């Protein structure tokens, strides 16, 4: 039971990490890597912004390594929470919202439509200033209205 609570707590905490990182790191210090994500799309498969997938994967890999060394411990479940959030982020952000893969084009789900609307508002700003809606799984309720 404690393993599940660690996993769930880390998964939910990652939304806070994402919001803070997106607002203060991606739209701040590391804007160079995130800027192309806010520009009109070209025929490129990858963007500089994809470096963040690697950056966020490193702690998970390290935690998985130390979490299974000598038997499974709490570090494994922390890594599992981070990795699961990363998978959800990929599915929501890259598949559903930006349609980098054409898997869920015609959803009628109000929650998913709300996430898409909030992200569209985030992308109306082409520069790093005046951003809004930095989260991924939790966005203001006003975006869920149809």
C-alpha positions in Angstrom: 0.0 0.0 0.0 2.8 2.4 0.9 4.4 1.7 -2.5 1.2 2.8 -4.3 0.9 5.9 -2.2 4.5 6.9 -3.0 3.8 6.3 -6.7 0.6 8.3 -6.6 2.1 11.1 -4.6 5.0 11.5 -7.0 2.7 11.3 -10.0 0.6 14.2 -8.6 3.6 16.1 -7.4 5.0 16.0 -11.0 2.2 18.4 -12.1 3.7 21.0 -9.8 7.2 20.3 -11.0 6.0 20.5 -14.6 4.2 23.9 -14.0 7.2 25.4 -12.2 9.7 24.0 -14.8 7.6 25.1 -17.7 7.1 28.7 -16.4 10.5 29.4 -14.9 12.9 27.2 -16.8 11.4 26.6 -20.2 10.1 30.2 -20.4 13.2 31.5 -18.7 16.7 30.2 -18.5 16.2 27.5 -21.2 14.0 29.4 -23.6 16.5 28.7 -26.4 15.4 25.0 -26.3 11.7 25.7 -25.8 11.3 28.6 -28.3 10.9 26.5 -31.4 7.9 24.8 -29.7 6.1 28.1 -29.8 6.7 28.8 -33.5 4.7 27.7 -36.5 5.4 24.1 -37.4 7.8 23.0 -40.1 8.3 19.5 -41.5 10.8 18.5 -38.8 10.2 15.4 -36.8 12.1 16.7 -33.8 12.3 20.1 -32.2 15.0 21.5 -29.8 12.2 21.3 -27.1 12.5 17.5 -27.2 15.7 17.8 -25.2 13.4 18.2 -22.1 12.2 14.5 -22.5 15.9 13.5 -22.1 16.4 15.9 -19.2 13.4 14.6 -17.4 14.2 10.9 -18.1 17.6 11.1 -16.4 16.3 11.2 -12.8 13.9 8.3 -13.6 16.7 6.2 -15.0 18.9 6.8 -12.0 16.1 6.2 -9.5 15.1 3.0 -11.3 18.7 1.8 -11.1 19.1 2.5 -7.4 15.5 1.4 -6.8 16.1 -2.2 -7.9 19.7 -2.6 -6.8 19.7 -5.1 -3.9 15.9 -5.5 -4.1 13.0 -3.1 -4.8 12.8 -0.1 -2.6 10.9 3.3 -2.4 13.2 4.8 -5.1 11.7 2.4 -7.6 8.2 3.7 -6.9 9.4 7.3 -7.1 10.9 6.5 -10.5 7.7 4.8 -11.5 5.6 7.9 -10.6 7.9 10.2 -12.6 7.9 7.8 -15.6 4.2 7.3 -15.6 3.7 11.1 -15.5 6.1 11.4 -18.4 4.1 8.9 -20.4 0.9 10.8 -19.7 2.6 14.0 -20.6 3.7 12.5 -23.9 0.2 11.1 -24.6 -1.6 14.4 -23.7 0.9 16.9 -25.0 2.5 15.3 -28.1 -0.3 13.0 -29.2 -3.6 14.6 -28.2 -2.7 18.3 -28.3 0.0 18.7 -30.9 -1.0 15.7 -33.0 2.6 14.6 -33.6 1.1 11.2 -33.9 -2.4 11.0 -35.3 -3.9 8.6 -32.7 -6.7 10.6 -31.0 -7.9 13.2 -33.5 -11.6 13.2 -32.8 -12.1 13.0 -29.0 -15.4 14.2 -27.6 -14.2 14.0 -24.0 -14.7 17.3 -22.2 -11.6 16.9 -20.0 -9.4 16.3 -23.0 -11.0 19.1 -25.0 -10.4 21.4 -22.0 -6.7 20.5 -21.9 -6.4 21.2 -25.6 -8.1 24.6 -25.3 -5.8 25.6 -22.4 -2.8 24.6 -24.3 -4.0 26.6 -27.3 -4.2 29.6 -25.1 -0.7 28.9 -23.9 0.6 28.9 -27.4 -1.1 32.1 -28.5 2.0 33.8 -27.1 4.9 33.2 -29.5 7.5 34.7 -27.1 8.5 33.7 -23.6 6.6 36.5 -21.8 2.9 36.7 -20.9 2.5 33.0 -20.8 -0.5 31.3 -19.1 -1.7 27.7 -18.5 1.7 26.1 -17.8 0.3 22.9 -16.4 -0.5 19.7 -18.2 -3.1 17.6 -16.4 -4.8 20.3 -14.3 -5.9 23.5 -16.0 -8.4 26.1 -14.9 -12.0 24.9 -15.0 -13.0 27.6 -17.5 -11.5 25.6 -20.3 -13.8 22.7 -19.6 -16.9 24.6 -20.7 -18.1 23.8 -24.2 
